[in-house]
Amino acid sequence: MPRMSLLDKVFEVYNGLRVLFSQPEAMAAIAVCAIASGGYLLKQETEGVIVLLSQMDMFKGHSEKQITSMLNRLLNTLSEKGINNLIAIANDSLYSENKETAFILATNIILVDGVLSAKEQGFLTNLYQVLEISPEKKSKIFQAKSQIHQVTQKKSKKYRINENGDKVNNNLVSS
């Protein structure tokens, strides 16, 4: 059996062939990295990613159980290989026409809570460079997603607390 170099082991190369993900696996790998970019994984974030992925055309025909299983495998790969190596494998696997979608997905996942940490910002900067997204396109995507999530937060405040401490439906209150 031939000896594998450290670089070969990092990218799971054997006999000169690099392991590649399918398009759904590569997209899910980017999603997993986006979740992990903040330094921790929350169950609700993973559940949200399952919903996002299941709405994408490339995941049509995948059950929630199949997507969950795929995410679990990718989370294991993430813990073994690290975020940068998982991104590299996903990048090598993604068709060029899916790279922008992967960046949009990652941006959406990161901004959904309305907070952008320094770690998440660093992740998005690295990701757009690895995926070869132009700085102009990156800025447009980021601005659009930032506005959407700010609006979503404002719209989700359906109720307010009145001066008596009671929860009041804003739709029923006239100004």
Secondary structure as the mmCIF struct_conf table of DSSP 4:
data_model
#
loop_
_struct_conf.conf_type_id
_struct_conf.id
_struct_conf.beg_label_comp_id
_struct_conf.beg_label_asym_id
_struct_conf.beg_label_seq_id
_struct_conf.end_label_comp_id
_struct_conf.end_label_asym_id
_struct_conf.end_label_seq_id
HELX_LH_PP_P HELX_LH_PP_P1 PRO A 2 SER A 5
HELX_RH_AL_P HELX_RH_AL_P1 LEU A 6 VAL A 10
TURN_TY1_P TURN_TY1_P1 PHE A 11 GLU A 12
STRN STRN1 TYR A 14 TYR A 14
TURN_TY1_P TURN_TY1_P2 ASN A 15 GLY A 16
STRN STRN2 LEU A 17 LEU A 17
HELX_RH_AL_P HELX_RH_AL_P2 GLN A 23 ALA A 36
TURN_TY1_P TURN_TY1_P3 SER A 37 GLY A 38
BEND BEND1 GLY A 39 GLY A 39
HELX_RH_AL_P HELX_RH_AL_P3 LYS A 43 SER A 54
TURN_TY1_P TURN_TY1_P4 GLN A 55 GLN A 55
BEND BEND2 MET A 56 MET A 56
HELX_RH_3T_P HELX_RH_3T_P1 ASP A 57 PHE A 59
TURN_TY1_P TURN_TY1_P5 LYS A 60 GLY A 61
HELX_RH_AL_P HELX_RH_AL_P4 GLU A 64 LYS A 81
HELX_RH_AL_P HELX_RH_AL_P5 ILE A 83 SER A 93
BEND BEND3 LEU A 94 LEU A 94
HELX_RH_AL_P HELX_RH_AL_P6 SER A 96 LEU A 111
TURN_TY1_P TURN_TY1_P6 VAL A 112 ASP A 113
BEND BEND4 GLY A 114 GLY A 114
HELX_RH_AL_P HELX_RH_AL_P7 ALA A 118 VAL A 130
TURN_TY1_P TURN_TY1_P7 LEU A 131 GLU A 132
HELX_RH_AL_P HELX_RH_AL_P8 PRO A 135 SER A 156
STRN STRN3 TYR A 159 ILE A 161
TURN_TY1_P TURN_TY1_P8 GLU A 163 ASN A 164
BEND BEND5 GLY A 165 GLY A 165
STRN STRN4 LYS A 167 ASN A 169
HELX_RH_3T_P HELX_RH_3T_P2 ASN A 170 LEU A 172
#
